[in-house]
Each structure stands twice: as structure tokens, then as C-alpha cells.
């Protein structure tokens, strides 16, 4: 007992005069490091800078570029891609990818049209059924990814082919003409209607796209569900240990993506006027949406990025297409420059990710 007391006393005596400061480590942050950290915290900054630069350059090269009608046309052209981009962004944020977004959009539009004209279902109900069908297709993708543990790339590559084939088989490759839709089911073309403030035509579809981007941006940044989506994409095992029901979140994400695709299908009817099972969106929609997502700064590794960045990415593609057309260059330069932007965007993302390492 006495030896324990002596030990305690000697220990306390030894501490007398010792420094009570905790070890500190100071890292010298260069301007480049600070830029890297800022870009990591603000993922939409890079696409915003590229977008502003592109607008300035094309505005200087073509005096007509800054006209309101030009900017309105760009927004109309990206309306479908922007909505598909919302769907793709959700999936990519969970470190997945969805190659079936275009096929779901086209098949959903075909179902809306066929339900109305083949079975005589009222257009509003046919639209609701088409939206439900798109959600179900997305749910199937999510179930295969979350429950069966199949890779998202393989699952959606397969469902892309299945849905496109079902689309052609069900519709018998029949196109429903614009005049018939306008006469018998104008609700199908609702998003093709427009307002013309100051003589500038703006489709309702543009307002829908902006509203969906704003709502989704708020949900992802300011709700628990949104934080769970980022957590699943960043580290699913850590998210599971923290109490996040990762499989449920994945299924919800893919189902919601399917709903957005179906909405894009409804917008397609208004944008193009007709219902066509061979619409190019079925083949190109997935590539266009992935392009907007990647250029928009959303990491393909999941857990980082923003819907606003995707919107900027879609705008960049639209600005490049319109700008190069107005300058009078070969249209192939559009694909060339977009390809360079995609590679550059992924390289920048890799560099930015080092800030969090």
C-alpha cells in the first residue's frame, strides 16, 4: 500500500513543471491547396466557370449569341437532357450508373400514348399510369442492384436492351401523330406549350426542368434522406454501420430515377409533338445524361457533386452546340470538344478528390 502511494507521489512530482500543451501539427497551405479544397467543397464551381467562359467566348465570336431567343432555344434543347440528368445524378451519387434512362423515358411515353389511343383511357390517367410504369422500371433496377448485389452497369445495360425491345414489341413500332394527339389528348403535349414574354418563346418544359433541379438540390442538401444518398455513395459500409438502411436508399434512388425518366418521356411528347418508339432518346439519352453529369462535376466514384453542377453541365453542352453552329464550324467539333471536356472533368475530379484523402 505504501509503495503504491510512493509511486503515485513520484509520478505527480515528475509532472511538475511539465508542459501542458497538446501536440499540434500545422500544414502550410499553398494557394493551389486552398483552391483544391475550395473546389472540393464547391463541386459546381468548375462547371460554372467553364459555362461562363463559354458564353463569353461565343458571345464575342457571334453578336447574335447574346440575344434572348438564342438563350431560350438553348434551354428548350436541354430540357429533356436536364431531366434525365436529374435521374442519372441520383444514381451516380450512390456510385452507380444507369444506362437505361433513355429507354425508360421512351417506353414511358409510348405507354402514355398507347394507353390513350389503343385502350381509350383518359389522357390524365394514362399519364399517371406511364409515370407509375417508369417508377416500376427504376424500382426493378434498384432491387437487382441492392438485393441481388449485381453491378449497376451490368443491370442497367441489360434492362436498357430489355426495355427497348419491349418498347418496340408493345408498340409494333407505331408512331402516334402530333395532329391526333392535339385533337384527342392535348394533355400529353402539355409541356410543349409555351409562354412568350417579350416575344421570346419559353416552353413549359423549361420551367419544369428548373423546378425539378431546384427541388432535388434542396432535398439532397437539406434533408436526412439526401445526406443518406451521399453517405451511401461515399462509403456504403460506414453508412450501414451508422444506421443508414443502404439497400432501401438504393432502391428508392433507382425508383425515383425511373420516375424522372418517365417525366422526361412525357416532356418528349410535348417537345416533339408525337409519340415515337424509335425516338433517338432511347439510344442517346443515357450518353447525354452521363455527359451532363460528368461535365457537371459529379464524381463517378459517388458521394460528391451537386444537381446544380449537372444543370451547368447540360447548359455547357447546349452552349457549345449552339455556339459552334452560329460560328459556322463543322458540327463534329462539338463532339470533339465535349469529349475533351469529359476527360478533363474526370481528371479534375481525381485531382480534387485528393483534398479529401
C-alpha positions as MATLAB code, in Angstrom:
seq = 'XXXXXXXXXXXXXXXXXXXXXXXXXXXXXXXXXXXXXXXXXXXXXXXXXXXXXXXXXXXXXXXXXXXXXXXXXXXXXXXXXXXXXXXXXXXXXXXXXXXXXXXXXXXXXXXXXXXXXXXXXXXXXXXXXXXXXXXXXXXXXXXXXXXXXXXXXXXXXXXXXXXXXXXXXXXXXXXXXXXXXXXXXXXXXXXXXXXXXXXXXXXXXXXXXXXXXXXXXXXXXXXXXXXXXXXXXXXXXXXXXXXXXXXXXXXXXXXXXXXXXXXXXXXXXXXXXXXXXXXXXXXXXXXXXXXXXXXXXXXXXXXXXXXXXXXXXXXXXXXXXXXXXXXXXXXXXXXXXXXXXXXXXXXXXXXXXXXXX';
ca = [
       0.000    0.000    0.000;
       2.830    2.366    0.966;
       4.745    1.521   -2.238;
       1.655    2.451   -4.349;
       1.469    5.788   -2.529;
       5.145    6.482   -3.177;
       4.731    5.638   -6.860;
       1.766    7.965   -7.209;
       3.631   10.729   -5.389;
       6.764   10.343   -7.518;
       4.618   10.346  -10.673;
       2.932   13.596   -9.662;
       6.282   15.127   -8.737;
       7.618   14.167  -12.136;
       4.767   16.018  -13.837;
       5.530   19.234  -12.006;
       6.875   21.833  -14.390;
       5.964   19.757  -17.459;
       4.300   21.489  -20.395;
       0.529   21.053  -20.567;
       0.322   21.851  -24.270;
      -1.043   19.263  -26.696;
       0.997   18.393  -29.773;
      -0.086   20.466  -32.776;
       0.568   19.891  -36.453;
       0.492   22.815  -38.863;
       0.296   22.198  -42.585;
       1.476   25.000  -44.814;
      -1.377   25.522  -47.281;
      -0.319   26.907  -50.620;
      -2.683   28.821  -52.916;
      -3.052   25.659  -55.015;
      -4.013   23.621  -51.953;
      -6.570   26.226  -50.931;
      -8.030   26.173  -54.461;
      -8.195   22.387  -54.366;
     -10.007   22.460  -51.017;
     -12.459   25.127  -52.233;
     -13.283   23.140  -55.351;
     -13.789   20.054  -53.178;
     -16.270   21.954  -51.008;
     -17.958   23.614  -54.032;
     -18.321   20.901  -56.709;
     -20.433   23.070  -59.016;
     -17.724   25.763  -59.247;
     -15.748   24.207  -62.120;
     -18.716   23.716  -64.485;
     -19.972   27.212  -63.612;
     -16.595   28.721  -64.552;
     -16.499   26.738  -67.811;
     -20.080   27.776  -68.621;
     -19.424   31.483  -68.046;
     -16.215   31.309  -70.105;
     -18.008   29.525  -72.980;
     -20.829   32.091  -73.006;
     -18.335   34.980  -73.094;
     -16.255   33.410  -75.903;
     -19.231   32.584  -78.126;
     -20.773   35.967  -77.347;
     -17.628   37.649  -78.681;
     -17.456   35.388  -81.728;
     -21.127   35.774  -82.663;
     -23.004   39.027  -81.964;
     -26.343   37.182  -82.091;
     -25.400   34.755  -79.317;
     -26.484   37.079  -76.510;
     -29.981   37.502  -77.952;
     -32.775   36.290  -75.669;
     -34.141   33.983  -78.366;
     -30.773   32.173  -78.544;
     -30.600   31.574  -74.809;
     -34.247   30.464  -74.801;
     -33.529   27.973  -77.588;
     -30.621   26.500  -75.629;
     -32.838   25.972  -72.579;
     -35.504   24.287  -74.716;
     -32.942   21.974  -76.290;
     -31.592   20.776  -72.929;
     -34.973   20.360  -71.198;
     -35.141   16.582  -71.747;
     -31.439   16.014  -71.076;
     -31.675   18.128  -67.916;
     -34.484   15.985  -66.503;
     -32.718   12.752  -67.468;
     -29.633   14.264  -65.842;
     -31.546   14.557  -62.560;
     -32.238   10.824  -62.733;
     -28.650    9.991  -63.638;
     -27.246   12.276  -60.929;
     -29.106   10.455  -58.174;
     -27.723    7.111  -59.297;
     -24.159    8.355  -59.829;
     -24.127    9.964  -56.369;
     -24.560    6.435  -54.963;
     -21.504    5.313  -57.010;
     -23.743    3.627  -59.579;
     -24.644    4.320  -63.184;
     -27.900    3.934  -65.129;
     -27.677    3.071  -68.813;
     -31.452    2.590  -69.102;
     -32.625    6.181  -68.519;
     -33.292    6.907  -72.199;
     -35.090    3.608  -72.758;
     -37.332    4.150  -69.716;
     -38.202    7.650  -70.973;
     -39.161    6.441  -74.455;
     -41.117    3.402  -73.244;
     -42.992    5.523  -70.693;
     -44.009    7.984  -73.421;
     -45.141    5.089  -75.622;
     -47.222    3.646  -72.774;
     -48.905    7.024  -72.201;
     -49.778    7.281  -75.883;
     -50.892    3.678  -76.359;
     -52.986    3.651  -73.182;
     -54.840    6.675  -74.530;
     -55.288    5.721  -78.184;
     -55.351    1.908  -78.034;
     -57.450    1.426  -74.890;
     -59.336    4.742  -74.718;
     -58.036    5.608  -71.248;
     -58.378    9.344  -70.442;
     -55.083   11.157  -71.055;
     -54.534   12.298  -67.424;
     -54.959    8.712  -66.175;
     -52.740    7.382  -68.979;
     -50.061    9.864  -67.953;
     -50.294    8.734  -64.327;
     -50.000    5.088  -65.409;
     -46.977    5.937  -67.557;
     -45.295    7.676  -64.627;
     -46.029    4.658  -62.419;
     -44.588    2.322  -65.060;
     -41.375    4.352  -65.246;
     -41.082    4.252  -61.466;
     -41.585    0.473  -61.515;
     -38.829    0.044  -64.105;
     -36.481    2.080  -61.928;
     -37.532    0.045  -58.877;
     -36.607   -3.153  -60.732;
     -33.137   -1.757  -61.406;
     -32.743   -0.793  -57.757;
     -33.928   -4.158  -56.481;
     -31.424   -6.015  -58.652;
     -28.599   -3.733  -57.521;
     -29.473   -3.569  -53.811;
     -30.926   -7.026  -53.122;
     -29.240   -9.311  -55.646;
     -25.964   -7.326  -55.394;
     -25.451   -7.121  -59.162;
     -23.212   -4.349  -60.542;
     -25.261   -1.282  -61.632;
     -23.503   -1.169  -65.015;
     -24.468   -4.763  -65.852;
     -28.016   -4.443  -64.507;
     -28.864   -1.272  -66.426;
     -27.071   -2.439  -69.567;
     -29.360   -5.455  -69.537;
     -32.549   -3.571  -68.691;
     -31.718   -0.965  -71.364;
     -31.890   -3.715  -74.007;
     -34.945   -5.366  -72.425;
     -36.911   -2.124  -72.151;
     -36.046   -1.004  -75.689;
     -37.115   -4.393  -77.058;
     -40.355   -4.313  -75.032;
     -40.951   -0.798  -76.339;
     -40.783   -1.907  -79.983;
     -42.727   -5.130  -79.410;
     -45.548   -3.475  -77.469;
     -45.934   -0.501  -79.803;
     -45.441   -2.529  -83.006;
     -43.201    0.407  -83.955;
     -46.315    2.554  -84.406;
     -45.963    6.336  -84.221;
     -48.889    8.376  -82.937;
     -49.055   11.594  -84.929;
     -48.958   15.058  -83.466;
     -52.266   16.087  -85.072;
     -54.102   13.138  -83.484;
     -52.664   13.917  -80.050;
     -53.547   17.605  -80.328;
     -57.117   16.748  -81.311;
     -57.871   13.915  -78.874;
     -55.361   14.071  -75.985;
     -53.815   17.541  -75.668;
     -52.741   16.813  -72.075;
     -49.995   14.590  -73.493;
     -48.483   17.651  -75.177;
     -48.802   19.928  -72.138;
     -45.063   20.511  -71.652;
     -44.771   21.592  -75.287;
     -46.967   24.624  -74.654;
     -45.193   27.910  -74.141;
     -45.399   31.488  -72.992;
     -43.903   34.359  -74.971;
     -42.790   37.230  -72.727;
     -41.395   39.982  -74.923;
     -41.874   37.795  -77.979;
     -39.418   35.159  -76.678;
     -40.808   31.630  -76.673;
     -40.239   29.658  -73.449;
     -41.639   26.133  -73.171;
     -43.363   24.955  -70.004;
     -40.798   22.135  -70.091;
     -38.037   24.631  -69.261;
     -39.857   25.726  -66.095;
     -40.403   22.066  -65.157;
     -36.700   21.267  -65.577;
     -35.620   24.254  -63.460;
     -38.194   23.364  -60.775;
     -37.036   19.727  -60.611;
     -33.390   20.794  -60.346;
     -34.214   23.264  -57.550;
     -36.336   20.761  -55.585;
     -33.792   17.968  -55.916;
     -30.933   20.289  -54.931;
     -32.809   21.236  -51.772;
     -33.698   17.639  -50.916;
     -30.130   16.402  -51.345;
     -28.563   19.212  -49.323;
     -31.103   19.868  -46.587;
     -32.828   16.576  -45.742;
     -31.722   13.433  -43.930;
     -32.569   11.335  -46.982;
     -30.299   13.473  -49.147;
     -27.419   13.065  -46.704;
     -28.024    9.310  -46.748;
     -27.690    9.287  -50.537;
     -24.273   10.971  -50.290;
     -23.264    8.629  -47.449;
     -24.142    5.510  -49.453;
     -22.085    6.768  -52.393;
     -19.112    7.804  -50.271;
     -18.776    4.682  -48.115;
     -21.694    2.211  -48.003;
     -20.180    0.088  -45.234;
     -19.634    3.093  -42.961;
     -23.144    4.307  -43.781;
     -24.548    0.895  -42.814;
     -22.689    0.986  -39.510;
     -24.045    4.487  -38.874;
     -27.606    3.189  -39.150;
     -28.368    4.085  -42.787;
     -30.510    1.459  -44.479;
     -28.361    1.385  -47.586;
     -30.387   -1.152  -49.566;
     -33.594    0.792  -49.029;
     -31.887    4.050  -50.054;
     -30.538    2.429  -53.237;
     -33.951    1.084  -54.221;
     -35.541    4.481  -53.545;
     -32.874    6.232  -55.626;
     -33.382    3.982  -58.655;
     -37.190    4.171  -58.353;
     -37.049    7.973  -58.180;
     -34.710    7.962  -61.173;
     -37.309    5.914  -63.046;
     -39.968    8.490  -62.174;
     -37.781   11.308  -63.509;
     -37.234    9.318  -66.702;
     -40.991    8.892  -67.124;
     -41.448   12.641  -66.629;
     -38.824   13.172  -69.334;
     -40.867   10.835  -71.548;
     -43.947   12.998  -71.016;
     -41.877   16.073  -71.863;
     -40.701   14.328  -75.045;
     -44.278   14.123  -76.287;
     -44.726   17.859  -75.798;
     -41.304   18.710  -77.206;
     -41.597   16.574  -80.364;
     -45.389   16.590  -80.668;
     -45.717   12.902  -81.477;
     -45.208    9.566  -79.697;
     -42.463    7.599  -81.395;
     -40.974    4.307  -80.123;
     -37.883    4.969  -82.262;
     -37.096    8.363  -80.699;
     -33.338    8.926  -80.539;
     -33.531    9.480  -76.769;
     -33.828    5.721  -76.298;
     -30.339    5.218  -77.738;
     -28.658    8.502  -76.820;
     -30.401    9.580  -73.613;
     -28.058    7.591  -71.377;
     -24.924    9.031  -73.025;
     -26.299   12.584  -72.967;
     -27.269   12.375  -69.305;
     -23.926   10.864  -68.278;
     -22.164   13.621  -70.223;
     -24.097   16.319  -68.327;
     -23.367   14.600  -65.011;
     -19.627   14.183  -65.623;
     -19.063   17.674  -67.044;
     -21.191   18.974  -64.175;
     -18.619   17.790  -61.653;
     -20.458   14.845  -60.092;
     -17.896   12.194  -59.216;
     -18.352    8.824  -60.899;
     -16.953    7.318  -57.687;
     -20.010    8.579  -55.782;
     -20.542   10.753  -52.741;
     -19.536   14.110  -54.266;
     -21.247   16.557  -56.599;
     -24.443   18.551  -56.935;
     -27.552   18.693  -59.083;
     -26.807   22.339  -59.848;
     -23.464   21.235  -61.296;
     -25.281   18.751  -63.548;
     -27.551   21.584  -64.723;
     -24.457   23.635  -65.579;
     -23.053   20.600  -67.402;
     -26.183   20.284  -69.542;
     -26.022   24.013  -70.264;
     -22.369   23.716  -71.300;
     -23.275   21.080  -73.886;
     -26.167   23.239  -75.143;
     -23.977   26.362  -75.317;
     -21.252   24.529  -77.234;
     -23.735   23.067  -79.720;
     -25.464   26.382  -80.341;
     -22.291   28.482  -80.268;
     -20.374   26.341  -82.749;
     -23.423   26.226  -85.027;
     -23.713   30.033  -85.003;
     -19.990   30.452  -85.635;
     -20.362   28.177  -88.653;
     -17.914   25.414  -87.749;
     -18.170   21.731  -88.610;
     -20.696   20.071  -86.226;
     -18.129   17.342  -85.489;
     -16.139   19.893  -83.487;
     -18.959   19.793  -80.941;
     -18.333   16.108  -80.204;
     -14.576   16.698  -80.229;
     -14.755   19.479  -77.625;
     -17.354   17.699  -75.489;
     -15.098   14.627  -75.453;
     -12.187   16.753  -74.266;
     -14.374   18.285  -71.560;
     -15.418   14.839  -70.304;
     -11.806   13.686  -69.967;
     -10.794   16.987  -68.358;
     -13.734   16.827  -65.924;
     -12.765   13.343  -64.715;
      -9.106   14.400  -64.391;
     -10.104   17.450  -62.340;
     -12.343   15.275  -60.170;
      -9.435   12.932  -59.442;
      -7.266   15.895  -58.506;
      -9.958   17.424  -56.296;
     -10.585   14.102  -54.521;
      -7.015   14.238  -53.212;
      -8.150   17.127  -50.978;
     -10.353   14.731  -49.010;
      -7.749   11.960  -48.837;
];
